[in-house]
Amino acid sequence: MARTIQTAGTGLPDGVDPLLDQAAAMCVARAVRLTDIRRLVLGLVLAADRPLGAYDLLEQIRTSRGRPVAPPTVYRALDFLMEQGLIHKIERLSAFVGCRHMLESGHDCRSHGHVHAAQFLICSKCGRVTELDDPPVLQALLDVTRARGFSVRQTTIEAEGVCAACA
């Protein structure tokens, strides 16, 4: 099932706060802290209509707080959120998107030993990214890697092309 990353307004749009609450609950269950800055970074990533780079986040935080934040603070927050599986890095764009399928479903795949999988369609014209949750794609990759004696823990597949709206 495909989920297009939702648009952001000037503040956090409807639907982001419940996702942040779900992320906080997952962090409590894992005995890690979703600090205020981590929650803010996650909220901005989830609210964005396109993947956000670290410098985009720095600017948005400066604007929303009225004061700058040090780049290492944002990078540490991003590292934490990636370690927890709450965001994904789109390597092709050097930018970040929220892991909506995990937060919306409430299914913490990391706590059950499952492979954390992400598949993304990246539009080269408008920059929008659609996250896929397509089990046959993951299963095909697992079949190929197991046949070679490789054990996958996490995977991200990125496909670049043109979305239906831009075609």
Contacts in CASP RR format, 6 or more apart in sequence:
PFRMAT RR
TARGET T0000
AUTHOR 0000-0000-0000
METHOD contacts of the structure
MODEL  1
MARTIQTAGTGLPDGVDPLLDQAAAMCVARAVRLTDIRRLVLGLVLAADR
PLGAYDLLEQIRTSRGRPVAPPTVYRALDFLMEQGLIHKIERLSAFVGCR
HMLESGHDCRSHGHVHAAQFLICSKCGRVTELDDPPVLQALLDVTRARGF
SVRQTTIEAEGVCAACA
1 132 0 8 1.000
1 133 0 8 1.000
1 134 0 8 1.000
2 121 0 8 1.000
2 130 0 8 1.000
2 131 0 8 1.000
2 132 0 8 1.000
2 133 0 8 1.000
3 100 0 8 1.000
3 101 0 8 1.000
3 104 0 8 1.000
3 130 0 8 1.000
3 131 0 8 1.000
3 133 0 8 1.000
4 128 0 8 1.000
4 130 0 8 1.000
5 48 0 8 1.000
5 49 0 8 1.000
5 50 0 8 1.000
5 51 0 8 1.000
5 97 0 8 1.000
5 98 0 8 1.000
5 100 0 8 1.000
5 128 0 8 1.000
5 129 0 8 1.000
5 130 0 8 1.000
5 131 0 8 1.000
6 13 0 8 1.000
6 15 0 8 1.000
6 46 0 8 1.000
6 47 0 8 1.000
6 49 0 8 1.000
7 13 0 8 1.000
7 49 0 8 1.000
8 44 0 8 1.000
8 47 0 8 1.000
8 48 0 8 1.000
8 49 0 8 1.000
9 47 0 8 1.000
11 47 0 8 1.000
11 64 0 8 1.000
12 43 0 8 1.000
12 46 0 8 1.000
12 47 0 8 1.000
13 47 0 8 1.000
16 43 0 8 1.000
16 46 0 8 1.000
16 47 0 8 1.000
19 43 0 8 1.000
19 46 0 8 1.000
19 100 0 8 1.000
19 103 0 8 1.000
19 104 0 8 1.000
20 39 0 8 1.000
20 42 0 8 1.000
20 43 0 8 1.000
20 46 0 8 1.000
22 103 0 8 1.000
22 104 0 8 1.000
22 106 0 8 1.000
23 34 0 8 1.000
23 39 0 8 1.000
23 42 0 8 1.000
23 84 0 8 1.000
23 86 0 8 1.000
23 103 0 8 1.000
24 34 0 8 1.000
24 39 0 8 1.000
26 84 0 8 1.000
26 86 0 8 1.000
26 106 0 8 1.000
26 108 0 8 1.000
27 33 0 8 1.000
27 34 0 8 1.000
27 84 0 8 1.000
29 108 0 8 1.000
29 111 0 8 1.000
30 84 0 8 1.000
30 110 0 8 1.000
30 111 0 8 1.000
32 80 0 8 1.000
32 84 0 8 1.000
34 42 0 8 1.000
35 77 0 8 1.000
37 69 0 8 1.000
37 73 0 8 1.000
37 74 0 8 1.000
37 77 0 8 1.000
38 77 0 8 1.000
38 80 0 8 1.000
38 81 0 8 1.000
40 61 0 8 1.000
40 64 0 8 1.000
40 77 0 8 1.000
41 57 0 8 1.000
41 61 0 8 1.000
41 74 0 8 1.000
41 77 0 8 1.000
41 78 0 8 1.000
41 81 0 8 1.000
42 77 0 8 1.000
42 81 0 8 1.000
42 86 0 8 1.000
42 87 0 8 1.000
42 98 0 8 1.000
44 52 0 8 1.000
44 57 0 8 1.000
44 60 0 8 1.000
44 61 0 8 1.000
45 52 0 8 1.000
45 57 0 8 1.000
45 81 0 8 1.000
45 87 0 8 1.000
45 96 0 8 1.000
45 97 0 8 1.000
45 98 0 8 1.000
46 98 0 8 1.000
46 100 0 8 1.000
46 103 0 8 1.000
48 97 0 8 1.000
49 128 0 8 1.000
50 95 0 8 1.000
50 127 0 8 1.000
50 128 0 8 1.000
50 129 0 8 1.000
51 90 0 8 1.000
51 93 0 8 1.000
51 95 0 8 1.000
51 96 0 8 1.000
51 97 0 8 1.000
51 127 0 8 1.000
51 129 0 8 1.000
52 60 0 8 1.000
52 95 0 8 1.000
52 96 0 8 1.000
53 93 0 8 1.000
53 94 0 8 1.000
53 95 0 8 1.000
53 96 0 8 1.000
54 71 0 8 1.000
54 74 0 8 1.000
54 75 0 8 1.000
54 78 0 8 1.000
54 96 0 8 1.000
56 95 0 8 1.000
57 74 0 8 1.000
57 78 0 8 1.000
57 96 0 8 1.000
58 68 0 8 1.000
58 69 0 8 1.000
58 71 0 8 1.000
58 74 0 8 1.000
61 68 0 8 1.000
61 69 0 8 1.000
61 74 0 8 1.000
62 68 0 8 1.000
62 69 0 8 1.000
78 87 0 8 1.000
78 89 0 8 1.000
78 96 0 8 1.000
81 87 0 8 1.000
81 96 0 8 1.000
82 88 0 8 1.000
82 89 0 8 1.000
82 96 0 8 1.000
84 110 0 8 1.000
85 99 0 8 1.000
85 102 0 8 1.000
85 110 0 8 1.000
85 116 0 8 1.000
86 98 0 8 1.000
86 99 0 8 1.000
86 102 0 8 1.000
86 103 0 8 1.000
87 96 0 8 1.000
87 97 0 8 1.000
87 98 0 8 1.000
87 99 0 8 1.000
88 96 0 8 1.000
88 97 0 8 1.000
88 98 0 8 1.000
88 99 0 8 1.000
88 118 0 8 1.000
88 120 0 8 1.000
88 131 0 8 1.000
88 156 0 8 1.000
89 95 0 8 1.000
89 96 0 8 1.000
89 156 0 8 1.000
90 96 0 8 1.000
90 97 0 8 1.000
90 120 0 8 1.000
90 122 0 8 1.000
90 129 0 8 1.000
90 158 0 8 1.000
91 156 0 8 1.000
91 158 0 8 1.000
92 122 0 8 1.000
92 158 0 8 1.000
92 160 0 8 1.000
93 122 0 8 1.000
93 127 0 8 1.000
93 129 0 8 1.000
97 120 0 8 1.000
97 129 0 8 1.000
97 131 0 8 1.000
98 131 0 8 1.000
99 118 0 8 1.000
99 131 0 8 1.000
100 131 0 8 1.000
101 131 0 8 1.000
101 133 0 8 1.000
102 108 0 8 1.000
102 109 0 8 1.000
102 116 0 8 1.000
109 115 0 8 1.000
109 116 0 8 1.000
110 116 0 8 1.000
115 138 0 8 1.000
115 142 0 8 1.000
115 152 0 8 1.000
115 153 0 8 1.000
115 154 0 8 1.000
115 155 0 8 1.000
116 153 0 8 1.000
116 154 0 8 1.000
116 155 0 8 1.000
117 137 0 8 1.000
117 138 0 8 1.000
117 141 0 8 1.000
117 154 0 8 1.000
117 155 0 8 1.000
117 156 0 8 1.000
117 157 0 8 1.000
118 131 0 8 1.000
118 155 0 8 1.000
118 156 0 8 1.000
118 157 0 8 1.000
119 131 0 8 1.000
119 132 0 8 1.000
119 133 0 8 1.000
119 134 0 8 1.000
119 137 0 8 1.000
119 138 0 8 1.000
119 156 0 8 1.000
119 157 0 8 1.000
119 159 0 8 1.000
120 129 0 8 1.000
120 130 0 8 1.000
120 131 0 8 1.000
120 132 0 8 1.000
120 156 0 8 1.000
120 157 0 8 1.000
120 158 0 8 1.000
120 159 0 8 1.000
121 129 0 8 1.000
121 130 0 8 1.000
121 132 0 8 1.000
121 159 0 8 1.000
121 161 0 8 1.000
121 163 0 8 1.000
122 128 0 8 1.000
122 129 0 8 1.000
122 158 0 8 1.000
122 159 0 8 1.000
122 160 0 8 1.000
122 161 0 8 1.000
123 129 0 8 1.000
123 160 0 8 1.000
123 161 0 8 1.000
123 162 0 8 1.000
123 163 0 8 1.000
123 165 0 8 1.000
123 166 0 8 1.000
124 160 0 8 1.000
124 161 0 8 1.000
124 162 0 8 1.000
125 162 0 8 1.000
125 163 0 8 1.000
125 166 0 8 1.000
126 163 0 8 1.000
126 165 0 8 1.000
126 166 0 8 1.000
128 163 0 8 1.000
128 165 0 8 1.000
130 163 0 8 1.000
137 157 0 8 1.000
138 155 0 8 1.000
141 152 0 8 1.000
141 155 0 8 1.000
141 157 0 8 1.000
142 152 0 8 1.000
145 151 0 8 1.000
145 152 0 8 1.000
END
